[in-house]
């Protein structure tokens, strides 16, 4: 169905969320060792933002997102891709059933993230900043433990509340406020004794370059991890993300869309 | 060929160049008035970086890029899109033949850019930072004149050389050096009496947020213009790009890949 001269090699299921997939596509491109256009990966991003909310489905115990995810996988296979990437951690809850029905290999973001953690440290305590759906799904806990790392979870509800706020703020386009919420969660993680923090939700990858609290905590970005894994599997040279995209904090142009709701104040644990 | 639940409405021909299309996709997403994933445009980016060089083809008088561009248009039509965007100005040399063979409307970047110029000023002198291919193609000169603006072209060869350097540097991933070259070209444009500068090559859109010389010259970005035009035609709310992606200048991580070649020194006209 596609002319061989323009056949993409990598298929990307995007829109989950939209900024997260834009961030992934930017990082994939920026990390490719290339000096000219034609040294880059021929790819296709199929953005399906109308998919039902993944975390809601997992918590409610239904498979609403599976059928449209499967449709996206089928379309990408029809376009002739060799590999598929889903820059959405939560969607990997359905990985097994999607992979079983795909000719193209789906590169698992959890495997990519654990490889990325190993690039940064050999042992220690890892905290995962993820959606409640990803946590319930459990694929990260298994992988991190199996790799010999210890899982670290800050006590109390505030840690996850900050993460939930940050993710919602990214989806609403308020990157600056999302970065503050993420920094609060990272602060709580450090107080809880974490050595490294995994941004195990690609919405949080969007704020990775805007974080100011990374000096005393190793931060691992699941979008960067997935981009590196894709380039490696495709046989392309991968380099460190040279000047990753950041979002400037323009005064008055990046306010929270909510009057009440997510707080952008420092956590109760103190600075 | 595609499940209706995930049918994209906007098709994007990407990879021309790769960072330029990543920048476009990021800006399109960032400019969409949305608070949740499902309020975003269902879209597909078909990245075809292996396409023959557009400027080389135009200068040599052949149509090498036309067949793969037509194949991309056909694929996007088969995926059911309503509109197509090409975030590459030079590729619009073949707009007429592509549009004639597409059910989906191809949104012309030149029309979008002139609309964007009109948002910023009512009359004045416009300088176009474009590839030599786009300049030979001539579609901008016609549109800018027809809209009542005066075209401004700095004398001497340095202006276009700086632009050529900047474009090549973006393609090689050296954003910081590309920004310096672009600033040099903008400086020459200001000396030549320009009121506004059009970044009429989407590779230059990548450096738009990194420019430091924009205070005394209105800078119009063709990627932002095309993103706004797409959102408007699709019936989506468009807002100013809130905190557009910028590329941080990390010391030692963004050096020029060439030992000789493009200069990153200030132009002969003096600062």
Contacts between the chains, C-beta under 8 A, distances in Angstrom:
chain1	res1	chain2	res2	distance
A	1	B	1	6.2
A	1	B	75	7.5
A	1	B	78	6.4
A	2	B	71	7.4
A	2	B	75	5.2
A	3	B	68	7.2
A	3	B	71	3.6
A	3	B	74	7.4
A	3	B	75	7.3
A	5	B	50	7.4
A	5	B	67	7.3
A	5	B	68	5.1
A	5	B	71	6.3
A	6	B	46	7.3
A	6	B	48	4.7
A	6	B	50	7.4
A	6	B	51	7.9
A	6	B	68	5.2
A	6	B	71	5.0
A	6	B	72	5.6
A	6	B	75	7.1
A	8	B	46	6.9
A	8	B	47	6.8
A	14	B	43	8.0
A	14	B	45	7.8
A	15	B	37	6.5
A	15	B	40	6.5
A	15	B	42	7.0
A	15	B	43	7.8
A	16	B	37	6.8
A	17	B	37	4.5
A	17	B	40	7.8
A	18	B	29	4.6
A	18	B	32	7.4
A	18	B	34	7.6
A	18	B	37	6.3
A	18	B	40	4.3
A	19	B	26	7.8
A	19	B	29	5.5
A	19	B	30	7.1
A	22	B	22	7.4
A	22	B	25	5.1
A	22	B	26	4.3
A	22	B	29	4.7
A	22	B	30	7.6
A	23	B	26	7.6
A	25	B	22	5.1
A	25	B	25	5.9
A	25	B	26	7.9
A	25	B	45	7.1
A	26	B	19	7.8
A	26	B	22	4.3
A	26	B	23	7.6
A	26	B	25	7.9
A	26	B	26	5.9
A	26	B	245	6.8
A	29	B	18	4.6
A	29	B	19	5.5
A	29	B	22	4.7
A	30	B	19	7.1
A	30	B	22	7.6
A	30	B	173	6.7
A	32	B	18	7.4
A	34	B	18	7.6
A	34	B	171	8.0
A	34	B	172	7.7
A	34	B	173	7.0
A	35	B	171	7.0
A	35	B	172	4.5
A	35	B	173	7.6
A	35	B	257	5.6
A	36	B	171	5.8
A	36	B	172	7.4
A	37	B	15	6.5
A	37	B	16	6.8
A	37	B	17	4.5
A	37	B	18	6.3
A	37	B	49	4.6
A	37	B	50	8.0
A	37	B	51	7.5
A	37	B	53	7.7
A	37	B	171	5.9
A	38	B	49	5.6
A	38	B	50	5.0
A	38	B	51	7.7
A	39	B	49	7.7
A	40	B	15	6.5
A	40	B	17	7.8
A	40	B	18	4.2
A	40	B	47	7.5
A	40	B	49	4.2
A	41	B	47	7.5
A	41	B	49	7.5
A	42	B	15	7.0
A	42	B	47	6.1
A	42	B	48	6.3
A	42	B	49	6.2
A	42	B	50	5.9
A	43	B	14	7.9
A	43	B	15	7.8
A	43	B	45	7.9
A	43	B	47	4.6
A	44	B	44	6.6
A	44	B	45	6.7
A	44	B	46	5.2
A	44	B	47	6.7
A	45	B	14	7.7
A	45	B	25	7.1
A	45	B	43	7.9
A	45	B	44	6.7
A	45	B	45	4.0
A	45	B	47	7.5
A	46	B	6	7.3
A	46	B	8	6.9
A	46	B	44	5.2
A	47	B	8	6.8
A	47	B	40	7.5
A	47	B	41	7.5
A	47	B	42	6.1
A	47	B	43	4.6
A	47	B	44	6.7
A	47	B	45	7.5
A	48	B	6	4.6
A	48	B	42	6.3
A	49	B	37	4.5
A	49	B	38	5.5
A	49	B	39	7.7
A	49	B	40	4.2
A	49	B	41	7.6
A	49	B	42	6.2
A	50	B	5	7.4
A	50	B	6	7.4
A	50	B	37	8.0
A	50	B	38	5.0
A	50	B	42	5.9
A	51	B	6	7.8
A	51	B	37	7.4
A	51	B	38	7.7
A	53	B	37	7.7
A	67	B	5	7.3
A	68	B	3	7.2
A	68	B	5	5.1
A	68	B	6	5.2
A	71	B	2	7.4
A	71	B	3	3.6
A	71	B	5	6.3
A	71	B	6	5.0
A	72	B	6	5.6
A	74	B	3	7.4
A	75	B	1	7.5
A	75	B	2	5.3
A	75	B	3	7.3
A	75	B	6	7.1
A	75	B	79	7.4
A	78	B	1	6.3
A	79	B	75	7.4
A	171	B	35	7.0
A	171	B	36	5.8
A	171	B	37	5.9
A	172	B	34	7.7
A	172	B	35	4.5
A	172	B	36	7.4
A	173	B	30	6.7
A	173	B	34	7.0
A	173	B	35	7.6
A	173	B	242	6.1
A	175	B	243	5.9
A	176	B	243	7.1
A	209	B	248	6.7
A	240	B	253	6.8
A	242	B	173	6.1
A	242	B	250	6.8
A	242	B	253	4.8
A	242	B	254	5.2
A	243	B	175	6.0
A	243	B	176	7.1
A	243	B	247	4.2
A	243	B	248	4.9
A	243	B	249	6.4
A	243	B	250	5.2
A	243	B	253	6.4
A	243	B	254	5.1
A	244	B	247	7.7
A	244	B	248	7.2
A	245	B	26	6.9
A	245	B	245	4.1
A	245	B	246	7.2
A	245	B	247	6.4
A	246	B	245	7.2
A	246	B	246	5.7
A	246	B	247	7.5
A	246	B	248	5.3
A	247	B	243	4.2
A	247	B	244	7.7
A	247	B	245	6.5
A	247	B	246	7.5
A	248	B	209	6.7
A	248	B	243	5.0
A	248	B	244	7.2
A	248	B	246	5.4
A	249	B	243	6.4
A	250	B	242	6.8
A	250	B	243	5.2
A	253	B	240	6.8
A	253	B	242	4.8
A	253	B	243	6.4
A	254	B	242	5.2
A	254	B	243	5.1
A	257	B	35	5.5
